[in-house]
Amino acid sequence: MGRALPFLIVLVATLIALIDCLSSEREDIRGLPRPVWFLAILLLPIVGPVAWFFAGRPASLEQRAGVLAGGRSRRRVTAPDDDPEFLRGIDTTQSRNDAELLRRWEEDLKRRDDDPGA
């Protein structure tokens, strides 16, 4: 088992690097095109994965900020409650109607509480 451990470590690192390379967005990959990174990871067992993780993998800060090379930014997908356009399009009249209905129910309950014979 001791002799197989370095081989397993290299195999796992290679598989993780290949999966990460193939699942990364094309425009986020740094340095080389995806096919070149794929071949480098596959053909250079130790150097390829290490190079991918340090030089080819999308930088997490760039990825979070949505900034592409050259300073351009791309539109990021946002949750509906964070999207101002979506929030502007919500029908607010329904919430007003709900508030009015709730107010009427409360008045009806107060009347029933005040009238002991009901």
Backbone as numpy.savetxt, mean C-alpha at the origin, in Angstrom:
# Nx Ny Nz CAx CAy CAz Cx Cy Cz
24.11 -31.25 7.97 23.29 -30.05 7.97 24.15 -28.79 7.97
25.33 -28.83 8.63 26.20 -27.67 8.71 26.72 -27.24 7.35
26.94 -28.22 6.46 27.43 -27.89 5.11 26.32 -27.34 4.22
25.10 -27.72 4.50 23.97 -27.30 3.67 23.47 -25.91 4.06
23.80 -25.45 5.25 23.28 -24.18 5.72 23.68 -23.00 4.84
24.96 -22.85 4.45 25.30 -21.73 3.56 24.56 -21.81 2.22
24.42 -23.02 1.70 23.70 -23.20 0.44 22.23 -22.77 0.60
21.61 -23.16 1.71 20.21 -22.78 1.94 20.06 -21.28 2.10
21.02 -20.65 2.78 20.96 -19.20 2.96 21.04 -18.49 1.61
21.97 -18.93 0.76 22.11 -18.34 -0.57 20.85 -18.60 -1.39
20.31 -19.80 -1.32 19.10 -20.15 -2.08 17.91 -19.29 -1.64
17.73 -19.14 -0.34 16.61 -18.33 0.16 16.79 -16.86 -0.23
18.00 -16.34 -0.09 18.25 -14.94 -0.47 18.01 -14.74 -1.97
18.41 -15.70 -2.77 18.19 -15.61 -4.22 16.70 -15.63 -4.54
15.96 -16.54 -3.91 14.52 -16.61 -4.16 13.80 -15.34 -3.72
14.17 -14.80 -2.57 13.54 -13.56 -2.09 13.85 -12.41 -3.03
15.09 -12.33 -3.48 15.48 -11.26 -4.41 14.73 -11.39 -5.74
14.60 -12.61 -6.25 13.87 -12.82 -7.51 12.40 -12.43 -7.37
11.78 -12.86 -6.30 10.37 -12.52 -6.08 10.20 -11.01 -5.93
11.11 -10.39 -5.18 11.03 -8.94 -4.98 11.23 -8.19 -6.29
12.18 -8.67 -7.10 12.45 -8.04 -8.40 11.23 -8.15 -9.32
10.64 -9.33 -9.37 9.50 -9.54 -10.26 8.23 -8.83 -9.79
8.10 -8.60 -8.48 6.89 -7.96 -7.98 7.02 -6.44 -7.86
8.21 -5.89 -8.08 8.39 -4.44 -8.01 7.85 -3.78 -9.27
7.36 -2.57 -9.12 6.88 -1.80 -10.27 8.06 -1.48 -11.18
7.83 -1.55 -12.47 8.90 -1.32 -13.44 9.57 0.04 -13.25
8.79 1.08 -13.03 9.36 2.43 -12.92 10.07 2.67 -11.59
9.85 1.79 -10.60 10.50 1.96 -9.31 11.87 1.29 -9.23
12.16 0.36 -10.12 13.43 -0.37 -10.09 14.56 0.58 -10.46
15.60 0.58 -9.63 16.73 1.48 -9.85 17.86 0.78 -10.58
18.65 1.55 -11.29 19.90 1.06 -11.87 19.76 0.42 -13.23
19.27 -0.79 -13.27 19.21 -1.57 -14.51 17.77 -1.98 -14.80
17.51 -2.37 -16.04 16.16 -2.87 -16.36 15.89 -4.20 -15.64
14.63 -4.52 -15.48 14.24 -5.74 -14.76 14.86 -7.01 -15.32
14.90 -7.24 -16.66 15.50 -8.48 -17.15 16.99 -8.62 -16.78
17.70 -7.50 -16.76 19.12 -7.55 -16.40 19.25 -7.89 -14.91
18.42 -7.30 -14.08 18.45 -7.63 -12.65 18.10 -9.09 -12.44
17.10 -9.59 -13.15 16.68 -10.99 -13.04 17.85 -11.91 -13.34
18.54 -11.65 -14.46 19.69 -12.48 -14.83 20.83 -12.35 -13.83
21.09 -11.15 -13.36 22.16 -10.95 -12.39 21.88 -11.71 -11.09
20.64 -11.67 -10.63 20.28 -12.38 -9.40 20.39 -13.88 -9.60
19.97 -14.34 -10.77 19.96 -15.77 -11.05 21.36 -16.32 -11.30
22.18 -15.59 -12.05 23.49 -16.10 -12.47 24.62 -15.79 -11.49
24.46 -14.81 -10.64 25.47 -14.46 -9.64 24.89 -14.72 -8.25
25.02 -15.95 -7.76 24.29 -16.37 -6.57 24.46 -15.50 -5.32
25.62 -15.01 -5.02 25.79 -14.20 -3.82 25.76 -12.72 -4.16
26.47 -12.35 -5.20 26.60 -10.94 -5.59 25.28 -10.40 -6.13
24.54 -11.19 -6.89 23.30 -10.74 -7.50 22.26 -10.29 -6.49
21.90 -11.15 -5.53 20.90 -10.72 -4.52 21.38 -9.54 -3.68
22.65 -9.54 -3.30 23.17 -8.42 -2.50 23.10 -7.13 -3.31
23.48 -7.19 -4.59 23.42 -6.00 -5.44 21.97 -5.53 -5.60
21.05 -6.47 -5.76 19.63 -6.10 -5.89 19.14 -5.36 -4.66
19.43 -5.89 -3.48 18.93 -5.27 -2.25 19.54 -3.90 -1.98
20.77 -3.68 -2.46 21.42 -2.40 -2.19 21.31 -1.41 -3.34
21.24 -1.89 -4.58 21.30 -0.96 -5.72 20.08 -0.99 -6.63
19.31 -2.06 -6.63 18.22 -2.16 -7.60 16.84 -2.04 -7.00
16.70 -2.48 -5.79 15.40 -2.48 -5.12 14.89 -1.06 -4.93
13.58 -0.85 -5.09 13.03 0.50 -4.86 13.34 0.96 -3.43
13.80 2.18 -3.33 14.08 2.74 -2.01 12.76 2.97 -1.29
12.68 2.58 -0.05 11.41 2.65 0.66 10.91 4.07 0.84
11.80 5.03 1.06 11.35 6.42 1.21 10.82 6.95 -0.11
11.50 6.64 -1.20 11.01 7.08 -2.51 9.68 6.43 -2.82
9.58 5.16 -2.48 8.35 4.43 -2.77 7.19 4.99 -1.95
7.41 5.30 -0.68 6.34 5.86 0.14 5.92 7.23 -0.34
6.90 8.03 -0.79 6.60 9.39 -1.23 6.03 9.39 -2.64
6.19 8.30 -3.38 5.68 8.24 -4.74 6.49 9.06 -5.71
7.76 9.24 -5.43 8.60 10.07 -6.28 9.37 9.17 -7.24
9.32 9.51 -8.51 10.05 8.77 -9.52 11.37 9.47 -9.80
12.24 8.79 -10.53 13.51 9.41 -10.91 13.23 10.67 -11.72
13.98 11.70 -11.48 13.77 12.96 -12.19 12.87 13.91 -11.43
12.43 13.54 -10.24 11.64 14.44 -9.42 10.16 14.47 -9.76
9.72 13.68 -10.72 8.29 13.65 -11.02 7.56 12.84 -9.96
6.33 13.18 -9.71 5.56 12.39 -8.75 4.40 11.73 -9.48
4.04 10.55 -9.02 2.91 9.86 -9.64 1.73 9.90 -8.69
0.56 9.74 -9.23 -0.64 9.77 -8.41 -0.74 8.48 -7.62
-0.91 8.62 -6.34 -1.00 7.46 -5.46 -2.46 7.15 -5.18
-2.75 5.90 -4.97 -4.09 5.49 -4.62 -4.31 5.82 -3.14
-5.41 6.49 -2.86 -5.70 6.86 -1.48 -7.01 6.23 -1.04
-7.17 6.10 0.23 -8.42 5.58 0.78 -9.52 6.61 0.55
-10.76 6.16 0.41 -11.84 7.11 0.13 -11.97 8.22 1.16
-11.73 7.91 2.43 -11.88 8.96 3.43 -10.72 9.95 3.44
-9.67 9.67 2.66 -8.56 10.61 2.51 -8.59 11.34 1.18
-9.53 11.00 0.33 -9.61 11.58 -1.00 -10.57 12.76 -1.00
-10.06 13.99 -1.16 -10.93 15.17 -1.11 -12.01 15.15 -2.19
-11.68 14.63 -3.36 -12.67 14.58 -4.44 -13.84 13.68 -4.06
-13.53 12.54 -3.47 -14.57 11.62 -3.03 -15.43 12.26 -1.95
-14.78 12.92 -1.01 -15.52 13.54 0.09 -16.44 14.66 -0.40
-15.99 15.40 -1.43 -16.84 16.45 -1.99 -18.07 15.86 -2.67
-17.93 14.65 -3.21 -19.03 14.03 -3.95 -20.05 13.32 -3.09
-19.79 13.21 -1.81 -20.73 12.51 -0.93 -22.00 13.35 -0.77
-23.13 12.69 -0.81 -24.41 13.38 -0.67 -24.64 13.70 0.80
-24.51 14.97 1.16 -24.67 15.38 2.56 -26.14 15.52 2.94
-27.03 15.56 1.96 -28.46 15.69 2.29 -28.95 14.45 3.02
-28.39 13.30 2.73 -28.80 12.07 3.41 -28.47 12.17 4.89
-27.29 12.69 5.23 -26.95 12.81 6.65 -27.85 13.83 7.35
-28.27 14.88 6.64 -29.21 15.84 7.22 -30.56 15.18 7.47
-30.99 14.36 6.50 -32.26 13.64 6.67 -32.18 12.68 7.85
-31.06 12.02 8.01 -30.88 11.10 9.13 -30.93 11.85 10.45
-30.32 13.00 10.51 -30.32 13.79 11.73 -31.76 14.24 12.07
-32.51 14.64 11.06 -33.90 15.06 11.28 -34.73 13.87 11.77
-34.55 12.70 11.20 -35.28 11.51 11.61 -34.94 11.15 13.06
-33.67 11.23 13.41 -33.24 10.95 14.77 -33.87 11.94 15.76
-33.91 13.22 15.38 -34.52 14.24 16.24 -36.00 13.93 16.48
-36.72 13.52 15.42 -38.15 13.19 15.57 -38.35 11.98 16.46
-37.49 10.97 16.34 -37.59 9.78 17.19 -37.37 10.16 18.66
-36.38 11.01 18.89 -36.11 11.44 20.26 -37.30 12.19 20.84
-37.92 13.08 20.07 -39.10 13.80 20.53 -40.24 12.84 20.84
-40.42 11.83 19.99 -41.48 10.85 20.19 -41.23 10.06 21.48
-39.98 9.69 21.73 -39.66 8.96 22.96 -39.88 9.83 24.20
-39.54 11.11 24.10 -39.76 12.02 25.23 -41.25 12.14 25.52
-42.07 12.24 24.47 -43.51 12.32 24.65 -44.05 11.06 25.32
-43.55 9.92 24.92 -44.01 8.65 25.51 -43.59 8.57 26.98
-42.39 9.06 27.29 -41.92 9.06 28.68 -42.76 9.99 29.54
-43.18 11.14 28.96 -43.97 12.12 29.71 -45.41 11.66 29.91
-45.92 10.85 29.01 -47.31 10.38 29.07 -47.33 9.02 29.75
-47.67 8.93 31.04 -47.62 7.64 31.75 -48.69 6.66 31.29
-49.76 7.12 30.68 -50.84 6.23 30.26 -50.58 5.53 28.93
-49.54 5.88 28.23 -49.33 5.30 26.91 -48.68 3.96 26.96
